Amino acid sequence: MSTTSDSLKNIVGVALGVCFVCSILVSTAAVALKPRQDANKRLEKRKNVLIAGDLLKEKDNANIETLFNEKIQPAIVELKTGEQLPGDKITKELNPENYDIRKISRAAAFSQVIPSDRDKAGLKRIPTHMLLYLVKEGETISQIIFPVYGQGLWSTMYGFLAIDRDLKTIRGFTIYEHGETPGLGGEVDNPKWKKSWKGKTAFDENGRLKLEVLAKGRADPGSTTEIDALSGATLTTVGVDNMIKFWFGSRPTDPGQKIKGYYRPFFEKLREEGLNE
């Protein structure tokens, strides 16, 4: 009896020892790899910023950091006023180098609650300040790349929408992170569908939203303001359309909706400064 008991103790002891050693190895590997993982995430996001602005060619894939630094000027913008945050107001959290939408949205000091009647994107909270990307050609802004995100059917979709300096025309669109159904809602990441956004007219002369992501069907071949629905993914498609309205304002044709859009103050500021002239 004693021998059996000692044997069980030995087995349990060995198992616990192996588990302990493995946990140490896994923890050590996780800590050691985190800087590399963070660097890869940063690089992937910068790559998608460049893709949205149609600035990345296949030959440039090995030089993403260089191209980003040459073409892009990050800017922290206060959503309420549309004002860029001056350098002396930059903090650890509100810093282009380590700005994190998820973390900022959870921090009470740097986020705001969305009234239910305005929350078309289903986010509940968003940052008070957003990191935007100004594309410069010399000293001139040629386009602005806006982060956009909102709820789809199963997930929060994260992407970028690039708008020309005329403040009307779409330069590009991309979704870089989502959890939608592969082959259906997952087609938000289809290069062909994303390419169809390029050249569309997003806003009218007064800066009001005109773009519509159709819930079903295909856009009229002659339309400059319609985007095809994703086949078999109505709710994901509606989620994309709601996301655009949340950030840029409801369309004049939307019955009973007067959503201003959280980027609207920034747009108004750019128009006042004559960027589109």
N, C-alpha and C positions, 0 to 999 in steps of 0.2 A: 504493500500500500504506500509506504514511504517512498519507494523507488518511483512509483507512478506519479506521486505528487511532486517529487523533485524534478521529474522529466517535464511535467506540465509547466512548472515554474521556469525551467530553463528555456522551454519553447516560447513562453510569454515574454521572458526577459530578452531573448534574442530578437523577437518580433518588435518589441518596443525599442530596442537599440537600433534596429534597421530603420524603423519609422523616424526616430530622432535624427539619425544621420541624414536620411533622405530629406527631411524637412529643412535641415541646416543647408544642405546642398541646393535645394530649390529656392530657399530664401536668399541665399548668397547669389545665385544666378539671376534672380529677379532684380536684386539691387544692382548687380553689376551691369545688367542689360538695360536698365531703365534709361540711362542717358542716351543710349543708342536708339531705343524705341522712341523717346521724345524727339530726337533729332530726325528720325524717319517720318514721324507724324508732321513735324514742322515743314519738312521738305515736300511731303505729299500735298499739304495745304497750299504751299507756295506754288507748286506745280499746277494745282487746280485754279488758282488765281490767274496764272498766266494763260491757261487754257480758256478760261472764261473771256479773257480779253483778246483771244486769238493772237497771242504773242509767242506761243510755243510751237516751234517746228520740230520735226523728228530729230533733226541733227542737233537740236539744243538740249536734248534730254540729259546729257552729261554735264550741262552747265546751268542748271536751274538756279542755283544761288546767285551766280554771276549775272544772269539775265534778269532775275528778280530785282537785284540791287541796282541794275542799270535803268530799268524801266519803271519800277514801282516806288511810289512815295506813300508809305502808310500814314494814316491820319486817324486820330481818335476824335470822334465827333459826338457832342452832346445831342441826343435825340430831341429833347424839348426845345432847344434854341436853334439847332443846326450849326452851332459854332464849333470850330475846331478847338481842341484843348491845347492851350499854349504850353510851350516846353516847361515852364516853371510849375505847371500844374500836373505834370506827368507823375504818376505814382507807381509803385511796384505792380499793382493790379491793372491800372490803366496805362499800360506800356505796350507798344506794338510788339516788342520782343517776346513777351510772355502772356499776352492777352488770351484768355480762355473763356469763350462764350458760356460754357456750362458752369464753370466756377463763378463767374461774375453774376450769372442769373440766380445763383443760389445765395449770394451774399446780399443781405438786406441793405448794406450801405451803398451798394453799387447797382441795385436793380429796382424795378418798379412793378407793382401789381397791375395787370391788364384788366380794365373793366370788362365784364362779361359781354356787353354789347359791342365791344371793339375787338374781341379776341377771336377774329376769324381764323387765326392760325392755330388756336388751341394750345397756347403756350403758358398761360396763366401768369408768368413773370418773364420779363426781358431786361437786359441791361439798360441803365440810364445812358450809357455811352457805348458806341459801336466802333469797331475798327474797320475803316474803309480803306480802299486802295486807289490812289490817284495815279493814273498813267501819264507820265510826262514825256513830251518831245521837246527837248531843250528846256525852256522855262514855261512852256505852254502845257496846260492840261488837255490831253486828247480824249480821255474817257475816264469814267469813274466805275470801279468795280465794287458792287454792294454785296455784302454777305446777306443771304436770305435763309430763313429756316421756318419750318412749320410742320404740323402733324399730317401724315398721310393716313393710310388705312391701319398699318401696324406699327409705325415708327415715326420718329422725328426725322425729317429730311433736311439735310444741310447742303447749301449750294451757294453759287455766286451768279449775279446778274450784272453784266457790263453794259453801261449806257454811254453813248457817244457824247461829245461835248455839246452837241446840239440839244441835249437833254430830251431827246425824243426817240432816237434810233438805238436798237439793241445791237451791241457788238458781239455778244456771246452769252451763253448760259450753260451752267453745269451743275449737276448734283454730285457731290463727292462722298456723301455718306447717307445711308438709309437702310431700313430693314424690311422693305416691301417684298411681296411675293415674286420670286424669280419667274421670268417669262410673262408676268402680268404687270403689276405695279412696279416691279423691278426694272421695267423698261424706261423708267425716268433716267436711267444711266445709259441708255442706248445712244451711241454717238450720232446716229442718223437723226433721231428725234431732237437731240440737243442742238444739232446743227440747223434744224428748221427754224430756230428762234432768231438766228442771225439775220439782220437787216429788217426785222419787223419794226413797225412803228408802235412804241409803247405808250407814248403820251401825245396829247394834242398841243396846239400852240400855247395854251394856257397852263400846261403842265398837268392836265387831268389824265388819269389812266384811260387808255383805250384798249390795251392788250387784253385778250380773252383766251384762256385755255379752255377749249370746248370740253364739256362733260362727256359728250358722245359724238362720234362721227369725225369726219375730216374737214379741215378748213377749206373754204372756198378758194380755188386755185388763184383767184385774183386778189384775195384779201391780204392786206398788209398788217392786219391787227389780230388775226386768229391763229391759234396753234392747235394742231391735231390732238384729239383725245388719245389716250393710251388704250389700245384695244383690250377689252375685257377687264379694265381697271378703272371703273368710273370713280370710285371713292378716292383712289390715289390721285387721279387727274383733278378732281374737285379740290383735293388738298393742295395741289400745286397752285391752282387758280386762287384759292383762299389765301395762300401764303403771299402771293404777289399783291393781292388787294390789302392784306394786313400791312405790308411794309410800304406800299406806294399809294394806297387810297382806293376807294371803290370807284367803279365807273359811273359816269352820269346816267347810263342806261340801266344800272342796277336798281330795281324798284325798292324804295323805302330804305336804301342804304346811304349813309353819309359818313363813311369811314375816311378819316383824313389821311391815314397812313403815317407810320412813324418816321419815314424818311422825308416826309413832305417839308418840314422846316428847313432841312438841308437843301432840298431842291429850290425852295423859295430864295434861300440865301444865294445860291449859285446864279439864279436868274437876276437877282438884284445886282449882283456883281458883273453881270453881262457876259458870263461864260459862253452862252449860246449865241452870242452875236458875231 
